[in-house]
Amino acid sequence: MTNTPAPPASSSPAEETPTPAPLPAPPAAEQAEQRSGSPWRKVLWAAMLGNAVEWYDNALYGILAVVMSRTFFPGGDPAVALISTYLGLILSYAIRPVGGTLMGRLADVKGHRYVLTVTIVLMSIGTVAIGVLPAYSVIGVAAPVLLALCRLVQGLGASAEYTVATNFLLEHGPRKKRNYLSGWAVGSTSLGPLIASVLAYILIVTLPSGAFNSWGWRLLFLLAAPLSLVTLYIRRHTTEAPEYQRVLEEAKNNQVEQTPFREAVRGHWRDMLRAIGLGAGQRVGSFMIQSYFVTALVQNGFGEDQALLAAILTYVVGAPAAIWGGWIADKHGGKRLLVFGYGVFVLFTVPTFLAIESGSFALAFVAVVVFTVINNVIGGPLTTAYVMSFPAHVRGTAAALNYNLGTTLLGGTAPLLASWLVGTTGTEVSFGWYMAAICLGSALVAAFALPKAIDALREPAAPEAAPAPGGTPAPGSATAPDPAAPGSSGPEAGHQVKEVPQP
């Protein structure tokens, strides 16, 4: 005779009811919301504003490249001065793999909140310092040297800003909305350039040309200070996610030397290469939008005010496009979105550069805006791959390393390569063919080597097994950890399985 569960105290003996198995605990992010009232929304603001500061500086450097080339470099050949200015952009990215490794290790050892405080301070120092830097006519060759130093400081601060801030956000936020939240992170990279473009446009149309070229442009760099202070204040009032705090405490209590860089390189180099290849086309596209299109439009005969209007609209549409793309990826799958998006990019890149040199502002305007929408729609799942493809204890290092290597080698060099190709071939289309080839490579990675983290939570769960008598799950039916949760073994880990009430 089999035993039956004891009836509840309020039930009569004749009305025996089986005791249901205990409900699975809600995800840790939901528990954190229940305890502190949706803290991930505060973390969202902290992440977005930091990204805005980072890309505010990058956008300014691209928007004002022509003015800065006249200010900090000797006259003579304007093309050489402009290329030298873009070398400063590359320099700030050349330091990022090294800085990202150092900052990422700090994040793995001391926590995200600590690193995000350091990054915002360094970025603001590097940006504001450019606003007070004397011109070449005043201090000579020291001007470009100090400009390079400012870019190095800014690059060091920005080296882990995007990946650590996104990691911070995803660990606090709802797990089934990861691509959507990553879309917000991508969209925030349009916020800084939007602010920079609007402010630059206002100063250009309100100040006399001589005044803007002499001192007006400096105000734009100085305005980074108040934005940085607000971001710093918000970040100082955030906390680590509970699971990640446990990872830090366990590592500290075990007193074992932590070597996240060594483990990331030895154990996860394939995942890093997949993430770099997958994001290559979008990295190049992002730098075209933020650091080259304004220059290209001006050099092809359009006014600075027209070029800035086009830039402003790209940033206006960029943020909602990124958020929408993240939502689509969570609902329909990141692989479908990336393969389709990169396929469209391959077809549309060369026509974009043909439109820029067509002489028609309307045609160039529409092409640049559509280019931006395509680029940002695919950004959400890419960011998820950059960050969540690695286990928690090495995630800061591995994410910063793969993101910064791809950004430096492919994104940071794109404006300089475009300028060189245009000077060599006499046409903008030459760079369009280069970018189309890069996007084709990324499409192939999306189709055949997609990082598992992008669609991990959409894959079918393992078959459900009825629990053993007494409400204990049967062997093989234990709930597995989330594939990218702190303490899991990475994207290869299993998926959550619902427990079935005992019949």
N, C-alpha and C positions, 0 to 999 in steps of 0.2 A: 504494500500500500504506500502510495507516495504521500509525502508531506505537503501540506498547503500552507501558504503564508498566514500568519495570525491576522484576524480581522481587526479593523480600527476599533478603538474603544467605543465609539458611538454607534457601531453596527451591531445588530442582533446576530446570534449564532447562525441563524438560518440564512443570513444575507452576507455570506462570506464573499469578500471582494479581493482579488489578487492585488498585492502591493506593487504599484508601478516602479520600474527601475528609476533611479535618480536621474533627473534631467542633467544633461551636460552643462558644465559651467559656461557662462557667456565668455566670448573672447575677452582677452585682457584689456583691449582698448575700450570695450563697452563697460567693463568693470571700473576702469579709470574714470569714464564719464559719469558713472553712477556715484562715485565717491566725490568727484570734484566739479561736476557740472560741465561736461564737454571741454576739457582743457586743451584738446587738440586744436580747437579753433584759435586759441591764443598762440599755440605753436605754429599754426598756419600763418598768422600775421608775422610772427617772428622770422619765419623762413622767407616769406614773400618780401618783406622790407629789406632783409639782408641781400637777397638776390637783386633787388632794385638798386641798392647802393653799388653792387659790383658792376652791373650792366649800365648804370648811369655813367660811370667813369669811362667804360669801354665805348659807349655811344658817343660821348663828348669827344673822345680822342679821334674817332672816325669822322664825326661831323665837322670838327675843327681842324682836320688834318692839314688843309691848305693854309689856314691862318697860322697854325703852330709851326709849319715848315718855314714860313717867312720869319717867324719870331725867334726860333731857337737854333736855326741853322744859317750858315752864310748864304748870301745871295749868289747870283750867277746862273746856275742851271736849276730852274724850278722843279724839273722832273727828278733830279738827284736829291734835292731837298725833300720832296714828297716821299720818295722811296726811303730816305733816311728816317723820316717820321714814322713810316710803317715798320721800320726795323725796331723802333721803340715798342710798337705793339707786339711784335714777335718776341722781343726780349722779355716782356712781362709774362708771356706764355712759356718761354724757355725755362723760367725758374719754377713753373708750376709742377712739373713732375717731381722735382726735388722737394719743393714746399709742400705739395700734396702728400708725399710720403711721410714727411715729418709731422704735418698737421693731422693726417689720418691716423698715424700711430698715437698721437696725443689723444685723439678721439677714442681710440680703442682702449687706452690706458686710463685716461682721466675723465672721459665723458664728452658728450656732444656739447653740452651747455658751456663748458669751459672753453672748448675750441671756438665755438661761435662767438664768444666774447672777444677772443684774441683776433679772430678774422675781421670783425667789424672795425676794431680799433686800427689795425694795420691798413685796411682799405681806405679808411677815412684820412689817415695821415698821408698816404701816398697821393690821394686825389687832391686834397686841400693844398698840399705843398706845391703842386703844379700851378695853382692859382697865384702864388706869390713868388714864383721863380723869375729871376731877372732874365732879360732877353739877351741874345747873342751880341747885340750892339753895345750892351753894358758890360758883360763879363766875359765875352769872347767864347773860347772853346769850352769853358766851364759850363756854359748853358746846356749844350746837348748832353754833357756828362751827368749833370745834376738831373736833367730830365730822365735819363736812363735809370738813375738811382731811384727816382720817384716811381717809375714804372716797375722796378724790381720790388719795391716795398708793397705796392698795390698788388702785384702779381703773387707775392708771397701770401698776403692776406686772402686773396681770392682763390688760392690754390685748392682749398678744401671747403670753401663757402657753400658752393652749390650742392655738392654731394652730401656733406655732413648735415646741412640744413634740410635737405630732402629726406635723408635717413631719419633725422629727428622727427620730421613730420609723419613719415610712414609708420614709424614705430608707435606713435600716439594715435594715429587715425584708424578708422574702420578698415579691416583687412580686405574686404571685398570691394573697396573703392580705391585700391592702390593706384591704378592707372589714372583714375579721375583726379586724385590728389596730386599725382605727378604732373598732370596737366595744369593744375594751379601753379605748381612750382615753375613749369615752363612759361606759363602766362606771366608770372611775376618778372621774368627776364625782359618782357616787353614794357613793364611799368617804368623801370629806370630810363630806358631809351625814350619812352614817350614823354616823360618829364623833361629830359634833356632836350628833346627836339622842340617841344612847345616853348620852353624858356629861351632856347637859342633863336627860334623864329621871332618871338616877341622882341628880343634885343636887337636882332638884325633889322626889323622894320621900324623900330622906334629910335634907335641910335644912328647918328651919322656914320657913314662907312668908316671914316678915319677913326672915330672914337671906338667903334666896336673892334676894329683890328688892333688898336693900340692897347685898350684896357678893358673894354666891355666883355670880351670873351672870358676874362679871368673870373668874373663874377659867377659864371656857371660852375667853375670848379669849387669856388668857395661855398656855394650853396649845398655842397655835399655834407657839410658839417651838421646842420640841424637834422637832416634826414638820418644821419648816422647816430646822433644822440637819441632820437626817438627809438630807433631799432635797438640800441644798446639797453635802453630802459626796459623795453618789453622782454628782451632776452634774459635780463637779470631776474625777471619774475616768472621764469618758467622752471620746470623740473624735468629730470630724466623720466623716460617711460619705466614703469615698475619692473618689467622683465629685464630691460637693459641695465637698470640699477643692480639687479641681482647678479647679472653677468660680471659687472665691475667688482662687486663685493666678493664674489667667489674667486675671481682672479687675484684680488688683494689678499684674501684669507689663505689661499693656497701657497702664496709666496713663491710662485714659480716665475722665472724670468719670461716675460712676454715678448715674443718675436713675431708680431703680425706681418711685418714686411716679408720676412723669410717664408713664412707659411703661405702668405698670399701668392708670392711668386712661384714657389715650388708646387703648391697644391691646387692653385686656381688660375694658372696662366692661360689655360684653354678658355675658361669663362671670360677672362679679361680680353683676350684676342677677339672672341665672338662679340663682346660688347663694343669694342673699338670698331670692328668692321661693320657692325650693324648701324652704328651712329655716324659713320664717316660722311655720308651724303648730307645728312642734316647738320652736321658740324660746319661743313663748308657753306651750306646755305645760310646758316645763322650769321656767319661773319660777313657774307655778302650783304645781308640786310642791314647789319648794325655798323659795319665799318667800311663799306665800299660803295654802295649804291648812290649815296649822296655825292661822293666824289665823281663817280662815273657820269651821273646826270649833269653835273656842273661842267665836266670836261667835254661833254657832248653838246654844249651850247645852251643848256637850260639855266635859268637864273637860280641863285642860291635860295631865294624864297620859294620857288617852285619845287626845287629838290627837297627842301625841308618839309613842305606840305606833303609830298609823296611819302617821306620818311614817317611823318606823324601818322598818316593813315595806316601805314604798315603796322605800326605799334598799336593802333586802336583795334585793328582786326586780329592782330597776333594773339592777344590774350584769350578772347573767346574761342578762337580756333583751337588753341591748345587744350582748353578745358573741354570743349566739345569732343576733340579727338580722344582724350582720356576716357570720357564717358562711353564713347563708341567701343573702345578697346575692352573695357570691362563688360560691356553688354554683348558684343559680337565677336570678340577675340582680337588680341593685338596682332597676331600673325596676319590675318586677313587685311587689317588696316595698313600694316607696314608694307606688305607686298603690293597692294593696290596703290598706296601713296607714293612709294618709290617708283613704281611703274609710270605713274603720271608725271613725276618729277623728271624722269629720263626723257619723256616726250616734250616737256614744257621748258626745259632749261635753255636750250639754244634759242627758241623763239623769244624768250625773255631778253636775252642780250641783243638780239636783232632789233627788238622794239626800243631798247635804250638808245641805240644809235640811229634810229629811223628818222629823227627830227620831229616826230609828232609827240608832244607832251602827253596827250590823252592816251595814246597807245602805250607809251612807256609807263605812264601812271598805272594803267590797268594791269600791265604785265608784272610790275613790281609787287602790286597788292596781291594778285593771284599767287605769285611765287611765295609770298609770305604765308598765305593761308595753307598752302600745301606743306611748307616747311614746318609750321607749328602744329598742324593736325597730327603729325606722326611723332611729335615730341614727347607726349606723355608716356607711352609704352617704352620708348627709348630710355627715358630717365629711370623707369622702374628697372630696366635691365642693368643700367650703370650701377645702381645702388643695391638692389635686392638679390642679385645673383650670387651673393656670398654670405657665409655664416656670420653671425653677429660679432664674434670676437676678432675677426679680421676685416669686417665690412668697411670701417672707416678708411683703412689703408688701401684695400683692394679697389674700392669705389673711386677714391681720389686718384689713384694711380692710373686706372684704365681711362677715366674721364679726362684727366689732364694730358695723358699721352696722346689720345685722339684729338683733343682740342689743340694742342701745341703743334703736332705734326701736320694736321690737315686743316683745322679751322684757322689757327693763328697765322699760318703762312698764306692763306687764300688771298687776302687783299694785296700782299706783296707780289704773289705769283700773277694775279690778275693784272696789276700795273706793269709787270715785266712783259707779259704776253701781249698786252695792248701795244706797248712800246716797240716790241719786236715784230709783230704781225700787222699792226695798224688797225686791228678790229677787235671789238669786245667779244665777238663770237668765239674766238679762239679759247677763251676761258670757259665759255658755255659748253664746248665739247669736252673739256677736261672734267667739268663737274658732272656732266651726263654720264661719263664713264665711272666716276666715283659712285654715283647713285645706283648705277646698274650693279656694281659690286655689292652695295648694301642690300639691294633687293634680293640678290642671290643668298646672302647670309640669312635674311628674313625667311626665305622660302625653305632653306635646307639646314640651317644651323641656328635656329632661333633660341636665344637663352630661355631656359625653362621658367624663370621667375615671372616673365610677362604674362603668361596664361596659366600659371600654376594653380590658381584658385578656381579656374574654370574647367579643369580636367575632371573627368568622372571620378567619383570616389570609389574606393574599394568596395566589393560586395558586403552588404550588411549581414551580420551574424547575430542570431538571437542570443540573448544573455543566458548564462547558466542559471540554474535554480538559485533563488535568493537574491536576484537582481544583479549578480556579478557578471560582467560581460564575458562572453565565451572567448576562449583563446583565439587570437587573431583579430578580434573586433575592437581592441583598445583604440582609443582616439589618438591618432598620430599628431605630432606637432605641425603647425603651419610651416610650409616649406622655407620661409625666410624669417621665421620668428627667432628672437634672441635665444641662443642655446640650442637651436636645431643644427643639423649638419649641413644645411644649405638647401638649394633648390631640389636636390634629389630626395629629400625627406618626403614622407607620405603626406596624405591629405586627411582632413578631418572626416570622421565617419560617425554618422548619427547612431545613437544607441536606441534600440527598439524596446518598448515596454514588454515585460514578461506577459505572455498570454495566460 
